[in-house]
Amino acid sequence: MEFTVSTDAPRILCFDMEARPLGWYGGDFTHKEVTMISSAWIDDPEGTMKTFILTKRDGSGRKMAEAFLRRYNQADIVVGHYLRGFDLPLLNSTCLDLGLPPLKPIRVQDTKGDLLKLHGLSKSMENLGRSVM
């Protein structure tokens, strides 16, 4: 069996999404709609920041998802806060709703989910930023 090892630096995309609730299905479960996706390549955060925003125009949600997926599919690794618990499942649901293919498997660095187990300390971005400073 042969293995190929790449010496190229991985493409790392940092991203975040925002969403709004569309409806409640019982208990505290809500169906959500992505309203914004913002991303930047780690090796060039100043020049590559892109933000895609949902508008009232027809097809806006599909255009937003497709534009972001073009960036996502170029990445070797994605980085963000609570990606495994919120962003990636919601993005996969959005793809399903729009008839787009599911997300390709990719390495993930989750700034909330990959932290050590903590007790008595919130893992919110606001709190984590304060504790580092």
N, CA, C and O atoms as CSV, one atom per row, in Angstrom:
chain,resi,resn,atom,element,x,y,z
A,1,MET,N,N,0.845,-1.173,0.000
A,1,MET,CA,C,0.000,0.000,0.000
A,1,MET,C,C,0.892,1.238,0.000
A,1,MET,O,O,1.835,1.320,0.786
A,2,GLU,N,N,0.602,2.200,-0.874
A,2,GLU,CA,C,1.379,3.434,-0.948
A,2,GLU,C,C,0.606,4.581,-0.319
A,2,GLU,O,O,-0.619,4.649,-0.415
A,3,PHE,N,N,1.335,5.477,0.323
A,3,PHE,CA,C,0.739,6.669,0.896
A,3,PHE,C,C,1.407,7.881,0.272
A,3,PHE,O,O,2.624,7.899,0.087
A,4,THR,N,N,0.622,8.880,-0.048
A,4,THR,CA,C,1.157,10.127,-0.569
A,4,THR,C,C,1.070,11.168,0.534
A,4,THR,O,O,0.012,11.364,1.132
A,5,VAL,N,N,2.166,11.820,0.795
A,5,VAL,CA,C,2.208,12.859,1.817
A,5,VAL,C,C,2.378,14.200,1.127
A,5,VAL,O,O,3.318,14.401,0.358
A,6,SER,N,N,1.471,15.107,1.407
A,6,SER,CA,C,1.551,16.444,0.820
A,6,SER,C,C,2.359,17.355,1.730
A,6,SER,O,O,2.212,17.319,2.952
A,7,THR,N,N,3.207,18.165,1.128
A,7,THR,CA,C,3.969,19.146,1.906
A,7,THR,C,C,3.340,20.528,1.800
A,7,THR,O,O,3.857,21.491,2.366
A,8,ASP,N,N,2.228,20.632,1.077
A,8,ASP,CA,C,1.529,21.910,0.963
A,8,ASP,C,C,0.844,22.246,2.283
A,8,ASP,O,O,0.337,21.361,2.972
A,9,ALA,N,N,0.834,23.516,2.625
A,9,ALA,CA,C,0.110,23.957,3.820
A,9,ALA,C,C,-1.384,23.771,3.575
A,9,ALA,O,O,-1.869,24.046,2.477
A,10,PRO,N,N,-2.113,23.309,4.581
A,10,PRO,CA,C,-3.555,23.123,4.389
A,10,PRO,C,C,-4.268,24.467,4.246
A,10,PRO,O,O,-3.852,25.463,4.836
A,11,ARG,N,N,-5.337,24.488,3.465
A,11,ARG,CA,C,-6.181,25.680,3.361
A,11,ARG,C,C,-7.140,25.654,4.536
A,11,ARG,O,O,-7.919,24.712,4.683
A,12,ILE,N,N,-7.088,26.684,5.375
A,12,ILE,CA,C,-7.905,26.731,6.585
A,12,ILE,C,C,-8.889,27.891,6.467
A,12,ILE,O,O,-8.492,29.047,6.320
A,13,LEU,N,N,-10.173,27.562,6.532
A,13,LEU,CA,C,-11.241,28.553,6.424
A,13,LEU,C,C,-11.908,28.725,7.777
A,13,LEU,O,O,-12.409,27.763,8.357
A,14,CYS,N,N,-11.912,29.946,8.274
A,14,CYS,CA,C,-12.604,30.279,9.519
A,14,CYS,C,C,-13.966,30.854,9.136
A,14,CYS,O,O,-14.048,31.754,8.300
A,15,PHE,N,N,-15.043,30.331,9.751
A,15,PHE,CA,C,-16.356,30.870,9.405
A,15,PHE,C,C,-17.319,30.870,10.578
A,15,PHE,O,O,-17.121,30.189,11.584
A,16,ASP,N,N,-18.380,31.670,10.406
A,16,ASP,CA,C,-19.452,31.758,11.387
A,16,ASP,C,C,-20.750,32.006,10.637
A,16,ASP,O,O,-20.758,32.599,9.559
A,17,MET,N,N,-21.840,31.547,11.220
A,17,MET,CA,C,-23.161,31.753,10.633
A,17,MET,C,C,-24.088,32.358,11.669
A,17,MET,O,O,-23.901,32.193,12.875
A,18,GLU,N,N,-25.082,33.058,11.174
A,18,GLU,CA,C,-26.171,33.547,12.023
A,18,GLU,C,C,-27.462,33.006,11.444
A,18,GLU,O,O,-27.553,32.742,10.245
A,19,ALA,N,N,-28.461,32.842,12.299
A,19,ALA,CA,C,-29.738,32.289,11.855
A,19,ALA,C,C,-30.871,32.904,12.656
A,19,ALA,O,O,-30.668,33.480,13.725
A,20,ARG,N,N,-32.062,32.765,12.109
A,20,ARG,CA,C,-33.259,33.213,12.824
A,20,ARG,C,C,-34.234,32.051,12.900
A,20,ARG,O,O,-34.241,31.180,12.031
A,21,PRO,N,N,-35.065,32.040,13.953
A,21,PRO,CA,C,-36.047,30.958,14.046
A,21,PRO,C,C,-37.182,31.208,13.047
A,21,PRO,O,O,-37.613,32.344,12.846
A,22,LEU,N,N,-37.652,30.131,12.431
A,22,LEU,CA,C,-38.785,30.229,11.511
A,22,LEU,C,C,-40.066,29.708,12.134
A,22,LEU,O,O,-41.150,30.213,11.840
A,23,GLY,N,N,-39.955,28.704,12.992
A,23,GLY,CA,C,-41.141,28.130,13.610
A,23,GLY,C,C,-40.751,27.202,14.732
A,23,GLY,O,O,-39.632,26.693,14.783
A,24,TRP,N,N,-41.700,26.989,15.639
A,24,TRP,CA,C,-41.466,26.120,16.778
A,24,TRP,C,C,-42.248,24.834,16.564
A,24,TRP,O,O,-43.409,24.873,16.156
A,25,TYR,N,N,-41.610,23.674,16.841
A,25,TYR,CA,C,-42.220,22.380,16.601
A,25,TYR,C,C,-42.541,21.618,17.878
A,25,TYR,O,O,-42.744,20.405,17.832
A,26,GLY,N,N,-42.588,22.280,18.980
A,26,GLY,CA,C,-42.863,21.598,20.232
A,26,GLY,C,C,-41.652,21.651,21.132
A,26,GLY,O,O,-40.513,21.563,20.673
A,27,GLY,N,N,-41.908,21.796,22.413
A,27,GLY,CA,C,-40.798,21.944,23.347
A,27,GLY,C,C,-39.998,23.181,22.972
A,27,GLY,O,O,-40.565,24.245,22.720
A,28,ASP,N,N,-38.689,23.038,22.936
A,28,ASP,CA,C,-37.861,24.196,22.579
A,28,ASP,C,C,-37.209,24.033,21.206
A,28,ASP,O,O,-36.267,24.758,20.886
A,29,PHE,N,N,-37.705,23.073,20.373
A,29,PHE,CA,C,-37.122,22.854,19.052
A,29,PHE,C,C,-37.630,23.911,18.078
A,29,PHE,O,O,-38.836,24.120,17.942
A,30,THR,N,N,-36.696,24.571,17.407
A,30,THR,CA,C,-37.054,25.553,16.388
A,30,THR,C,C,-36.424,25.174,15.055
A,30,THR,O,O,-35.313,24.645,15.000
A,31,HIS,N,N,-37.150,25.453,13.997
A,31,HIS,CA,C,-36.603,25.328,12.644
A,31,HIS,C,C,-35.959,26.677,12.332
A,31,HIS,O,O,-36.580,27.722,12.524
A,32,LYS,N,N,-34.712,26.655,11.849
A,32,LYS,CA,C,-33.961,27.898,11.660
A,32,LYS,C,C,-33.671,28.150,10.191
A,32,LYS,O,O,-33.635,27.229,9.375
A,33,GLU,N,N,-33.463,29.429,9.877
A,33,GLU,CA,C,-33.056,29.849,8.546
A,33,GLU,C,C,-31.745,30.611,8.665
A,33,GLU,O,O,-31.618,31.521,9.485
A,34,VAL,N,N,-30.775,30.236,7.846
A,34,VAL,CA,C,-29.484,30.934,7.837
A,34,VAL,C,C,-29.707,32.335,7.270
A,34,VAL,O,O,-30.309,32.496,6.208
A,35,THR,N,N,-29.219,33.337,7.985
A,35,THR,CA,C,-29.370,34.724,7.532
A,35,THR,C,C,-28.053,35.352,7.103
A,35,THR,O,O,-28.050,36.361,6.397
A,36,MET,N,N,-26.923,34.762,7.526
A,36,MET,CA,C,-25.618,35.320,7.187
A,36,MET,C,C,-24.547,34.260,7.384
A,36,MET,O,O,-24.585,33.484,8.339
A,37,ILE,N,N,-23.585,34.241,6.456
A,37,ILE,CA,C,-22.402,33.396,6.603
A,37,ILE,C,C,-21.201,34.267,6.270
A,37,ILE,O,O,-21.142,34.877,5.203
A,38,SER,N,N,-20.252,34.320,7.184
A,38,SER,CA,C,-19.040,35.110,6.979
A,38,SER,C,C,-17.833,34.194,7.129
A,38,SER,O,O,-17.798,33.337,8.012
A,39,SER,N,N,-16.837,34.384,6.253
A,39,SER,CA,C,-15.663,33.513,6.317
A,39,SER,C,C,-14.418,34.239,5.843
A,39,SER,O,O,-14.486,35.223,5.107
A,40,ALA,N,N,-13.274,33.723,6.290
A,40,ALA,CA,C,-11.974,34.266,5.867
A,40,ALA,C,C,-10.969,33.131,5.872
A,40,ALA,O,O,-11.033,32.234,6.713
A,41,TRP,N,N,-10.043,33.176,4.929
A,41,TRP,CA,C,-8.940,32.222,4.906
A,41,TRP,C,C,-7.932,32.646,5.967
A,41,TRP,O,O,-7.570,33.821,6.036
A,42,ILE,N,N,-7.479,31.721,6.785
A,42,ILE,CA,C,-6.563,32.016,7.886
A,42,ILE,C,C,-5.264,32.648,7.387
A,42,ILE,O,O,-4.715,33.529,8.049
A,43,ASP,N,N,-4.765,32.210,6.226
A,43,ASP,CA,C,-3.494,32.736,5.733
A,43,ASP,C,C,-3.615,34.137,5.136
A,43,ASP,O,O,-2.597,34.751,4.818
A,44,ASP,N,N,-4.839,34.659,4.977
A,44,ASP,CA,C,-5.039,35.989,4.407
A,44,ASP,C,C,-6.357,36.579,4.904
A,44,ASP,O,O,-7.246,36.846,4.095
A,45,PRO,N,N,-6.508,36.790,6.221
A,45,PRO,CA,C,-7.789,37.243,6.756
A,45,PRO,C,C,-8.200,38.638,6.283
A,45,PRO,O,O,-9.393,38.930,6.205
A,46,GLU,N,N,-7.241,39.497,5.967
A,46,GLU,CA,C,-7.580,40.850,5.537
A,46,GLU,C,C,-8.148,40.867,4.126
A,46,GLU,O,O,-9.098,41.598,3.844
A,47,GLY,N,N,-7.568,40.063,3.240
A,47,GLY,CA,C,-7.952,40.131,1.843
A,47,GLY,C,C,-9.035,39.170,1.418
A,47,GLY,O,O,-9.545,39.277,0.302
A,48,THR,N,N,-9.402,38.237,2.269
A,48,THR,CA,C,-10.321,37.201,1.808
A,48,THR,C,C,-11.619,37.128,2.592
A,48,THR,O,O,-12.389,36.186,2.404
A,49,MET,N,N,-11.886,38.081,3.456
A,49,MET,CA,C,-13.143,38.059,4.210
A,49,MET,C,C,-14.312,38.213,3.237
A,49,MET,O,O,-14.364,39.161,2.454
A,50,LYS,N,N,-15.238,37.275,3.301
A,50,LYS,CA,C,-16.449,37.321,2.488
A,50,LYS,C,C,-17.640,37.126,3.406
A,50,LYS,O,O,-17.626,36.258,4.279
A,51,THR,N,N,-18.666,37.933,3.206
A,51,THR,CA,C,-19.896,37.795,3.963
A,51,THR,C,C,-21.053,37.664,2.989
A,51,THR,O,O,-21.210,38.480,2.081
A,52,PHE,N,N,-21.851,36.644,3.180
A,52,PHE,CA,C,-23.017,36.390,2.342
A,52,PHE,C,C,-24.253,36.599,3.212
A,52,PHE,O,O,-24.354,36.026,4.297
A,53,ILE,N,N,-25.189,37.413,2.741
A,53,ILE,CA,C,-26.340,37.818,3.555
A,53,ILE,C,C,-27.636,37.454,2.843
A,53,ILE,O,O,-27.771,37.655,1.635
A,54,LEU,N,N,-28.587,36.918,3.601
A,54,LEU,CA,C,-29.913,36.624,3.092
A,54,LEU,C,C,-30.643,37.941,2.842
A,54,LEU,O,O,-30.635,38.825,3.698
A,55,THR,N,N,-31.266,38.076,1.686
A,55,THR,CA,C,-32.067,39.256,1.373
A,55,THR,C,C,-33.500,38.819,1.081
A,55,THR,O,O,-33.820,37.633,1.170
A,56,LYS,N,N,-34.350,39.763,0.738
A,56,LYS,CA,C,-35.744,39.445,0.413
A,56,LYS,C,C,-35.918,38.995,-1.036
A,56,LYS,O,O,-37.016,38.608,-1.435
A,57,ARG,N,N,-34.857,39.041,-1.816
A,57,ARG,CA,C,-34.944,38.627,-3.218
A,57,ARG,C,C,-35.148,37.118,-3.332
A,57,ARG,O,O,-34.621,36.342,-2.534
A,58,ASP,N,N,-35.917,36.723,-4.334
A,58,ASP,CA,C,-36.129,35.295,-4.587
A,58,ASP,C,C,-34.795,34.611,-4.865
A,58,ASP,O,O,-33.958,35.141,-5.596
A,59,GLY,N,N,-34.603,33.449,-4.287
A,59,GLY,CA,C,-33.392,32.675,-4.518
A,59,GLY,C,C,-32.191,33.137,-3.721
A,59,GLY,O,O,-31.098,32.595,-3.883
A,60,SER,N,N,-32.373,34.126,-2.864
A,60,SER,CA,C,-31.257,34.674,-2.092
A,60,SER,C,C,-30.608,33.624,-1.193
A,60,SER,O,O,-29.382,33.568,-1.091
A,61,GLY,N,N,-31.419,32.794,-0.544
A,61,GLY,CA,C,-30.876,31.763,0.347
A,61,GLY,C,C,-30.032,30.761,-0.413
A,61,GLY,O,O,-28.975,30.349,0.064
A,62,ARG,N,N,-30.484,30.366,-1.584
A,62,ARG,CA,C,-29.729,29.413,-2.403
A,62,ARG,C,C,-28.421,30.038,-2.882
A,62,ARG,O,O,-27.377,29.386,-2.845
A,63,LYS,N,N,-28.465,31.289,-3.330
A,63,LYS,CA,C,-27.249,31.964,-3.795
A,63,LYS,C,C,-26.242,32.096,-2.661
A,63,LYS,O,O,-25.045,31.895,-2.865
A,64,MET,N,N,-26.725,32.437,-1.458
A,64,MET,CA,C,-25.854,32.566,-0.296
A,64,MET,C,C,-25.185,31.227,0.005
A,64,MET,O,O,-23.971,31.170,0.201
A,65,ALA,N,N,-25.970,30.149,0.043
A,65,ALA,CA,C,-25.428,28.820,0.350
A,65,ALA,C,C,-24.433,28.381,-0.716
A,65,ALA,O,O,-23.356,27.887,-0.382
A,66,GLU,N,N,-24.767,28.550,-1.984
A,66,GLU,CA,C,-23.869,28.127,-3.062
A,66,GLU,C,C,-22.555,28.908,-3.035
A,66,GLU,O,O,-21.486,28.335,-3.244
A,67,ALA,N,N,-22.635,30.213,-2.780
A,67,ALA,CA,C,-21.417,31.037,-2.732
A,67,ALA,C,C,-20.512,30.581,-1.590
A,67,ALA,O,O,-19.298,30.472,-1.766
A,68,PHE,N,N,-21.096,30.315,-0.419
A,68,PHE,CA,C,-20.276,29.857,0.694
A,68,PHE,C,C,-19.722,28.455,0.417
A,68,PHE,O,O,-18.559,28.183,0.716
A,69,LEU,N,N,-20.530,27.577,-0.141
A,69,LEU,CA,C,-20.073,26.206,-0.396
A,69,LEU,C,C,-18.895,26.166,-1.357
A,69,LEU,O,O,-18.057,25.270,-1.253
A,70,ARG,N,N,-18.805,27.107,-2.288
A,70,ARG,CA,C,-17.637,27.161,-3.169
A,70,ARG,C,C,-16.369,27.378,-2.341
A,70,ARG,O,O,-15.330,26.787,-2.635
A,71,ARG,N,N,-16.448,28.217,-1.312
A,71,ARG,CA,C,-15.295,28.442,-0.430
A,71,ARG,C,C,-15.059,27.216,0.453
A,71,ARG,O,O,-13.930,26.741,0.578
A,72,TYR,N,N,-16.120,26.714,1.058
A,72,TYR,CA,C,-16.020,25.552,1.950
A,72,TYR,C,C,-15.355,24.378,1.232
A,72,TYR,O,O,-14.499,23.705,1.805
A,73,ASN,N,N,-15.738,24.135,0.005
A,73,ASN,CA,C,-15.214,22.980,-0.743
A,73,ASN,C,C,-13.750,23.142,-1.143
A,73,ASN,O,O,-13.130,22.169,-1.574
A,74,GLN,N,N,-13.182,24.335,-1.015
A,74,GLN,CA,C,-11.756,24.556,-1.268
A,74,GLN,C,C,-10.914,24.328,-0.012
A,74,GLN,O,O,-9.689,24.238,-0.091
A,75,ALA,N,N,-11.570,24.235,1.143
A,75,ALA,CA,C,-10.864,24.149,2.421
A,75,ALA,C,C,-10.436,22.721,2.740
A,75,ALA,O,O,-11.108,21.751,2.390
A,76,ASP,N,N,-9.290,22.628,3.420
A,76,ASP,CA,C,-8.843,21.355,3.982
A,76,ASP,C,C,-9.306,21.226,5.433
A,76,ASP,O,O,-9.536,20.124,5.930
A,77,ILE,N,N,-9.439,22.370,6.101
A,77,ILE,CA,C,-9.846,22.436,7.507
A,77,ILE,C,C,-10.762,23.651,7.661
A,77,ILE,O,O,-10.519,24.696,7.057
A,78,VAL,N,N,-11.815,23.512,8.470
A,78,VAL,CA,C,-12.633,24.661,8.836
A,78,VAL,C,C,-12.516,24.885,10.336
A,78,VAL,O,O,-12.410,23.939,11.116
A,79,VAL,N,N,-12.539,26.156,10.722
A,79,VAL,CA,C,-12.381,26.560,12.115
A,79,VAL,C,C,-13.528,27.492,12.481
A,79,VAL,O,O,-13.904,28.363,11.696
A,80,GLY,N,N,-14.079,27.308,13.666
A,80,GLY,CA,C,-15.128,28.200,14.139
A,80,GLY,C,C,-15.605,27.788,15.514
A,80,GLY,O,O,-15.173,26.774,16.061
A,81,HIS,N,N,-16.501,28.589,16.065
A,81,HIS,CA,C,-17.018,28.372,17.410
A,81,HIS,C,C,-18.313,27.566,17.347
A,81,HIS,O,O,-19.301,28.021,16.771
A,82,TYR,N,N,-18.309,26.391,17.929
A,82,TYR,CA,C,-19.458,25.484,18.022
A,82,TYR,C,C,-19.913,25.001,16.646
A,82,TYR,O,O,-21.108,24.858,16.388
A,83,LEU,N,N,-18.933,24.751,15.760
A,83,LEU,CA,C,-19.247,24.290,14.406
A,83,LEU,C,C,-19.980,22.953,14.399
A,83,LEU,O,O,-20.962,22.783,13.676
A,84,ARG,N,N,-19.503,22.006,15.204
A,84,ARG,CA,C,-20.113,20.673,15.197
A,84,ARG,C,C,-21.515,20.670,15.797
A,84,ARG,O,O,-22.362,19.870,15.399
A,85,GLY,N,N,-21.758,21.555,16.742
A,85,GLY,CA,C,-23.042,21.568,17.429
A,85,GLY,C,C,-24.086,22.458,16.792
A,85,GLY,O,O,-25.277,22.273,17.041
A,86,PHE,N,N,-23.673,23.435,15.964
A,86,PHE,CA,C,-24.647,24.367,15.390
A,86,PHE,C,C,-24.450,24.577,13.896
A,86,PHE,O,O,-25.302,24.199,13.092
A,87,ASP,N,N,-23.317,25.184,13.523
A,87,ASP,CA,C,-23.134,25.639,12.143
A,87,ASP,C,C,-23.181,24.518,11.111
A,87,ASP,O,O,-23.927,24.619,10.136
A,88,LEU,N,N,-22.409,23.460,11.299
A,88,LEU,CA,C,-22.358,22.395,10.300
A,88,LEU,C,C,-23.683,21.633,10.186
A,88,LEU,O,O,-24.118,21.370,9.065
A,89,PRO,N,N,-24.348,21.266,11.295
A,89,PRO,CA,C,-25.657,20.625,11.144
A,89,PRO,C,C,-26.685,21.545,10.463
A,89,PRO,O,O,-27.479,21.087,9.640
A,90,LEU,N,N,-26.668,22.835,10.805
A,90,LEU,CA,C,-27.606,23.766,10.176
A,90,LEU,C,C,-27.288,23.944,8.700
A,90,LEU,O,O,-28.198,24.021,7.874
A,91,LEU,N,N,-26.012,24.011,8.362
A,91,LEU,CA,C,-25.618,24.137,6.961
A,91,LEU,C,C,-26.018,22.887,6.173
A,91,LEU,O,O,-26.480,22.998,5.038
A,92,ASN,N,N,-25.846,21.713,6.755
A,92,ASN,CA,C,-26.289,20.486,6.084
A,92,ASN,C,C,-27.806,20.482,5.884
A,92,ASN,O,O,-28.287,20.077,4.826
A,93,SER,N,N,-28.557,20.925,6.884
A,93,SER,CA,C,-30.020,21.013,6.759
A,93,SER,C,C,-30.411,21.990,5.663
A,93,SER,O,O,-31.340,21.739,4.896
A,94,THR,N,N,-29.696,23.103,5.597
A,94,THR,CA,C,-29.959,24.102,4.565
A,94,THR,C,C,-29.713,23.501,3.184
A,94,THR,O,O,-30.510,23.700,2.267
A,95,CYS,N,N,-28.609,22.764,3.036
A,95,CYS,CA,C,-28.316,22.107,1.753
A,95,CYS,C,C,-29.443,21.148,1.379
A,95,CYS,O,O,-29.884,21.124,0.231
A,96,LEU,N,N,-29.907,20.362,2.344
A,96,LEU,CA,C,-30.987,19.413,2.098
A,96,LEU,C,C,-32.253,20.157,1.664
A,96,LEU,O,O,-32.899,19.768,0.691
A,97,ASP,N,N,-32.606,21.221,2.379
A,97,ASP,CA,C,-33.798,22.013,2.047
A,97,ASP,C,C,-33.726,22.593,0.642
A,97,ASP,O,O,-34.747,22.705,-0.037
A,98,LEU,N,N,-32.519,22.966,0.199
A,98,LEU,CA,C,-32.343,23.620,-1.100
A,98,LEU,C,C,-32.050,22.636,-2.232
A,98,LEU,O,O,-31.895,23.046,-3.382
A,99,GLY,N,N,-31.973,21.339,-1.914
A,99,GLY,CA,C,-31.674,20.349,-2.937
A,99,GLY,C,C,-30.215,20.330,-3.353
A,99,GLY,O,O,-29.880,19.871,-4.445
A,100,LEU,N,N,-29.346,20.828,-2.482
A,100,LEU,CA,C,-27.905,20.824,-2.733
A,100,LEU,C,C,-27.288,19.585,-2.097
A,100,LEU,O,O,-27.867,19.014,-1.173
A,101,PRO,N,N,-26.112,19.158,-2.582
A,101,PRO,CA,C,-25.467,17.996,-1.958
A,101,PRO,C,C,-25.033,18.317,-0.527
A,101,PRO,O,O,-24.794,19.479,-0.200
A,102,PRO,N,N,-24.931,17.295,0.327
A,102,PRO,CA,C,-24.470,17.532,1.703
A,102,PRO,C,C,-23.013,17.984,1.710
A,102,PRO,O,O,-22.302,17.864,0.712
A,103,LEU,N,N,-22.592,18.497,2.838
A,103,LEU,CA,C,-21.211,18.956,3.000
A,103,LEU,C,C,-20.241,17.801,2.815
A,103,LEU,O,O,-20.511,16.677,3.237
A,104,LYS,N,N,-19.117,18.083,2.185
A,104,LYS,CA,C,-18.084,17.055,2.064
A,104,LYS,C,C,-17.436,16.860,3.432
A,104,LYS,O,O,-17.374,17.800,4.224
A,105,PRO,N,N,-16.956,15.654,3.716
A,105,PRO,CA,C,-16.243,15.435,4.976
A,105,PRO,C,C,-14.985,16.304,5.008
A,105,PRO,O,O,-14.256,16.395,4.021
A,106,ILE,N,N,-14.749,16.929,6.136
A,106,ILE,CA,C,-13.627,17.852,6.251
A,106,ILE,C,C,-13.163,17.896,7.702
A,106,ILE,O,O,-13.956,17.657,8.612
A,107,ARG,N,N,-11.906,18.196,7.922
A,107,ARG,CA,C,-11.388,18.348,9.292
A,107,ARG,C,C,-11.989,19.614,9.902
A,107,ARG,O,O,-12.186,20.620,9.221
A,108,VAL,N,N,-12.276,19.536,11.206
A,108,VAL,CA,C,-12.915,20.645,11.909
A,108,VAL,C,C,-12.155,20.949,13.193
A,108,VAL,O,O,-11.813,20.044,13.953
A,109,GLN,N,N,-11.896,22.229,13.426
A,109,GLN,CA,C,-11.387,22.695,14.719
A,109,GLN,C,C,-12.503,23.537,15.324
A,109,GLN,O,O,-12.777,24.642,14.858
A,110,ASP,N,N,-13.138,23.017,16.353
A,110,ASP,CA,C,-14.276,23.669,16.987
A,110,ASP,C,C,-13.806,24.353,18.267
A,110,ASP,O,O,-13.411,23.682,19.221
A,111,THR,N,N,-13.845,25.680,18.290
A,111,THR,CA,C,-13.291,26.421,19.425
A,111,THR,C,C,-14.117,26.271,20.694
A,111,THR,O,O,-13.676,26.698,21.761
A,112,LYS,N,N,-15.297,25.680,20.610
A,112,LYS,CA,C,-16.065,25.376,21.811
A,112,LYS,C,C,-15.994,23.873,22.109
A,112,LYS,O,O,-15.645,23.470,23.218
A,113,GLY,N,N,-16.323,23.066,21.126
A,113,GLY,CA,C,-16.416,21.629,21.334
A,113,GLY,C,C,-15.096,20.945,21.622
A,113,GLY,O,O,-15.071,19.895,22.265
A,114,ASP,N,N,-13.992,21.524,21.157
A,114,ASP,CA,C,-12.687,20.894,21.359
A,114,ASP,C,C,-11.968,21.385,22.610
A,114,ASP,O,O,-10.824,21.002,22.852
A,115,LEU,N,N,-12.612,22.215,23.399
A,115,LEU,CA,C,-12.011,22.666,24.664
A,115,LEU,C,C,-12.024,21.547,25.697
A,115,LEU,O,O,-12.807,20.602,25.601
A,116,LEU,N,N,-11.161,21.668,26.663
A,116,LEU,CA,C,-11.196,20.746,27.796
A,116,LEU,C,C,-12.534,20.857,28.501
A,116,LEU,O,O,-13.195,21.893,28.432
A,117,LYS,N,N,-12.927,19.810,29.168
A,117,LYS,CA,C,-14.148,19.859,29.975
A,117,LYS,C,C,-13.955,20.886,31.076
A,117,LYS,O,O,-12.943,20.880,31.776
A,118,LEU,N,N,-14.926,21.760,31.221
A,118,LEU,CA,C,-14.860,22.818,32.228
A,118,LEU,C,C,-16.105,22.776,33.098
A,118,LEU,O,O,-17.175,22.370,32.643
A,119,HIS,N,N,-15.967,23.191,34.331
A,119,HIS,CA,C,-17.114,23.297,35.220
A,119,HIS,C,C,-17.142,24.709,35.784
A,119,HIS,O,O,-16.145,25.199,36.313
A,120,GLY,N,N,-18.276,25.345,35.667
A,120,GLY,CA,C,-18.435,26.676,36.235
A,120,GLY,C,C,-17.894,27.790,35.352
A,120,GLY,O,O,-17.746,28.919,35.819
A,121,LEU,N,N,-17.594,27.504,34.084
A,121,LEU,CA,C,-17.087,28.520,33.169
A,121,LEU,C,C,-17.811,28.378,31.841
A,121,LEU,O,O,-17.769,27.321,31.210
A,122,SER,N,N,-18.472,29.445,31.421
A,122,SER,CA,C,-19.180,29.445,30.149
A,122,SER,C,C,-18.184,29.361,28.997
A,122,SER,O,O,-17.107,29.955,29.056
A,123,LYS,N,N,-18.547,28.621,27.948
A,123,LYS,CA,C,-17.705,28.524,26.762
A,123,LYS,C,C,-18.167,29.484,25.665
A,123,LYS,O,O,-17.854,29.279,24.492
A,124,SER,N,N,-18.907,30.526,26.035
A,124,SER,CA,C,-19.338,31.505,25.039
A,124,SER,C,C,-18.115,32.242,24.497
A,124,SER,O,O,-17.104,32.354,25.191
A,125,MET,N,N,-18.197,32.743,23.268
A,125,MET,CA,C,-17.082,33.492,22.692
A,125,MET,C,C,-16.750,34.709,23.550
A,125,MET,O,O,-15.579,35.038,23.745
A,126,GLU,N,N,-17.776,35.370,24.057
A,126,GLU,CA,C,-17.556,36.549,24.899
A,126,GLU,C,C,-16.737,36.184,26.137
A,126,GLU,O,O,-15.778,36.882,26.469
A,127,ASN,N,N,-17.097,35.119,26.809
A,127,ASN,CA,C,-16.406,34.703,28.022
A,127,ASN,C,C,-15.004,34.187,27.713
A,127,ASN,O,O,-14.055,34.506,28.430
A,128,LEU,N,N,-14.864,33.386,26.643
A,128,LEU,CA,C,-13.546,32.868,26.287
A,128,LEU,C,C,-12.600,33.997,25.923
A,128,LEU,O,O,-11.428,33.951,26.300
A,129,GLY,N,N,-13.062,34.998,25.211
A,129,GLY,CA,C,-12.239,36.148,24.854
A,129,GLY,C,C,-11.790,36.929,26.079
A,129,GLY,O,O,-10.662,37.420,26.132
A,130,ARG,N,N,-12.668,37.041,27.053
A,130,ARG,CA,C,-12.349,37.760,28.277
A,130,ARG,C,C,-11.320,36.990,29.093
A,130,ARG,O,O,-10.439,37.601,29.699
A,131,SER,N,N,-11.411,35.652,29.123
A,131,SER,CA,C,-10.506,34.877,29.958
A,131,SER,C,C,-9.104,34.789,29.369
A,131,SER,O,O,-8.151,34.495,30.090
A,132,VAL,N,N,-8.964,35.038,28.076
A,132,VAL,CA,C,-7.652,34.987,27.430
A,132,VAL,C,C,-6.909,36.305,27.594
A,132,VAL,O,O,-5.684,36.322,27.708
A,133,MET,N,N,-7.628,37.374,27.606
A,133,MET,CA,C,-7.004,38.713,27.625
A,133,MET,C,C,-6.305,39.005,28.918
A,133,MET,O,O,-5.737,40.085,29.083
